Amino acid sequence: MATAPLRREQPEDHVAAPQSGLAARLRVRRGEHSGPTSGLAPGFVQANLAILPRALAEDFLRFCRLNPKPCPLIGVSAPGDWNLPELGADLDIRTDLPRYRVWRDGVAVDEPGDLMRWWRDDLVIFAIGCSFSFEQALLEDGIELRHFTCNCTVPMYRTSIETAPAGPFRGPLVVSMRPMTPLDAIRAVQITTRFPSVHGAPVHLAKPEAIGIADIAKPDWGDAVPIHDGEIPVFWACGVTPQSVIMAVKPEFCITHYPGAMLVTDRRNTEFAIM
């Protein structure tokens, strides 16, 4: 199920980007930032979000551990706890993301700006590493990221690559794509290999049809971006994979982040890099 394109906004119109994860979360909590979080608190780790009832938590935890490329866990809560102290001080998962998706039986029923009316005491939070961390390293090395150039959301695709199942959780790997010259692609492999906790190295280069992508111009999530002559598409495992799997499992209730609207943590990207 594809979603409407989510435009990448400057954070926040004519206001300087916050310089810490806490400052970013407080801005979101006060309702001062409601768009995508790319560019907020540069240098700080951002996380994908999956919140599931306790009855499904053990199987989902095992699914993440069996599939560390698309689901690199960086934080898990106790049931009913809306804090993740390992990821940040003064962190409230119910209010600190710009936008959420609430699901019932595999159908999105709400996209609220906070979770106060939806929170339950049996919910377990899973925070999953995000590609925003390695993107900063690519940019610092002078590698162009086309979705930044085009001011849009990175394109994401379902593939024919199956994830390792755990309990009811199973389904295809989702990948994000960034066009690059072959020389930049080699350098990108070297750089992102240093970030195994935030998806790590690409899972595929070139030939999208080899991984079940029929039309590179029609992503399942995000926005299509141009691939110029002399460039190849480079594919990374994507944190939207658990959302896709959850949609297939159709649990009676769960919550995810809205694509592009992430949790900004107090952890620094450099903490997740292997030198």
N, C-alpha and C positions, 0 to 999 in steps of 0.2 A: 504494500500500500504506500504510494508516494505521498509526500506532504507538499504543501505549497512552499515555494522558495522562501527562505528566510534571509533577508538582506542583512549584510554586515554593516553595522552602524559605527560611527565614531563615538567613543565613550566620553561623556554623554554630551550632546550638542554643545560645543564650545566650552566645555568644562574639562580641565586637566584630568588625565587619568589618575586614579588613586595609586599611591606608591606602596601599598601593602595589601595583603589579602584581607586583613581585618577591615581596613578602610573601604575596600571594595564591597565586602559583605554588608557593612553598615550603610553604605549608599543604597544597595539593593533593598535592605530591610526598611529603610525610610521611604522607599518608593521613588528614589531619585534616578534609578537606572532600571529600565524594563526591557532592554533589548539584548542582543547577543553579548557575550562576555569576552569575546576575543579582543585583546588590547587592553583589558582591565588589569591593573596590577602587574605590569610586565616583570617577568622573572619568577612569578609565583605559580605553583602547580594548580591547574584546574582539573575538575573531576566530573565524569559522567555519573549518573545517579540511577539506581534501581532500588525501590523500596517494596518489600514483599511481606506477606503474613508469615508469622513464625512457622506455620505448618509447611511452608515451601522453602524456608531459609536454608535448611541443611542441604537439600538437593541443589539449590542454586549456588551455594558456596562450593560444593563439589564440582558443579559445572564450570565455575570460574577457574578453579584450580586445574581442571583438565584442559582448559582453553585459555592459557595465560596471554596469548598474543592479542586477541580481541577483548579479553576481560581481565586486564591486570589489576587485581584488587589492591587498593591502597588504604582502605579503611572499612571496618564492619562494626556495627553498633550492637548493643544488647537490645532485646525486644522492648519496644516502647520508648527507648532512649532517643531523643532528638539531637543529642550532642555527638560529635566525633572529636574528642579531645586530642587524638593523635594527629589530626589535620588542622586544628585551629582553636585558639582561645575565643571565647564568646561566639561560638558557632551554634546557630539554631537552624537545623535542616528544614524546618517548617516555613521559614521566612527568608532565607538567605540566597535563594536562586531567583532570577528574574521571572521565571515562568516554569510551570510544571505540566505534566500530563497525568491525568487520573484515568485509570482503565478499569472497566468492569467486563468480565467475560471476553477479553480481547478487543473490546471497543473503547475508544477514547471518549469519555463522557464529560470531561472538563479540562480546561487549560488555565488554571488559576494562577494568580500572582503570589499566593501563599497557600499553605496547607492546613490552616487552623481548623477549618470545618471538616477536613478529611482525615485528620490524624487519629490513629487508633493505638491502643496500648500493646497490641500484638505485632506491630510493624518492626521489621529489621532493615536497617539502612546498609546498602552496599555502595561504596564509592569506588569508582573504576577510573584508572589513569586515562589521560586525554592527550591527543596528539598536539594540542597547543604547546606542550612542553618542548617537544622536539622541533616544532616549527620555529620557535625562537632561535634554536641552535642553527637551523638551516638558513634563516634570514641573516644571522650574524656572520655566516660564512659566505654571504653574497649570492645565495641561491634564490632565484625568484620563485614565489609561490603565486600561482596564477589567480587563485581565488582572492588573494589580497589585492593583486593588481586590478582585478575586475570588481572589487568591493562587493563580494558575494560569499555565500557559504560553500565550503568545499563539497564537490560532488561525491556521493556515496552510492554504492551498488550492492545488491544481493549477488552472490556468486553461486557456482555449482559445487563449491568446496564445503563439505559437511563438517560441522563441529562435532567434538566428542560428546556423546549424550551423557546425561546424569539424571536419573529419575525421569520426570516428564519433560525436562529441558533438552531440546535438540533442535537442529535446524541449520540453515546455511550460514556461512561466514559472510559478514558484510565488510566491504573494503571502502576506504576513501582513496581518491585519485588525485595526483598532482603531476601535470605534464612537465617534463624536463628534457634537456639535451642528454645524450648518453653520458657525456663527461660529468654533468651535474648529477645524474642518477647514480653514478659510481660514488661520487663524493657523498651523496645523500645516504647511500647504504652504509658508508663508513661512519657517518655522523650518528645516524639513528640507531645503529647497533649498540651505541653507548647508552641507550635509553630503554632497556628491557622492561622497566616498570611502567612505561607509557607507550606500549605497542612495539617498540624496538624496530628492527630492520623491515624493509618491505617484504611482502609475501609473494609478489609477482611483479614482473616488468614486461611491458609491451604485450601484444596479442591478447586483448581483453576477451576475445571469443574463447580462448583456452581455459578461462575460468568461468565461462557461462554468461558473460556480459554480451548481449546481442547488439546493443546500440550504445556506444559510449556517449552519444549526445543526449541520452535520456536517462539521467540518474534516477534512482528510486527515492533518494533524499538529497536535499541541497540543490545547487544550481549547476547547469552545464557550463563548462569553460572551454575556450578554444585550445586546440592542440596545434601548434605551428609546425610548418615543414621542418624536418630535422629533429623533431622531438618525439619522445615515447611516453605513454602513460605509465606512471609508477604507482603501485597499489600497496597500501598499508592496511593491516587488520584494523577494524574500526570499532569504537565503543558503542556504536548503534547496534552491533550484533546482539547484545542481550535484549534490547528493545524488540528487535525482530523476532527473537526466540520467544520472548514473553507474549508477543502478539499471537504467535502460533500455539503456545500452550493454553492461552486464554484463561488465566487464573481468575477466580471470582473477584479479586480486587488487587490492584497494585498501582504504584506511582513511579514515574520516571521523570527525568528532566525533559524540557522541551528542547529539541535539537538546536544546538548553538548557545543555549542558556545554561551555563554550567555552574558548579560550585567552585568558587575561588577560595583556595586554602591558604594557610600560613606557611606551608612547605615551599621551599625554593626548588626550581628546576634542577639546579646543580646538585641537590641532594640525591636525585634519581639518576644521575649520570655516572657511568663507570669510566674512569679515566684510564 
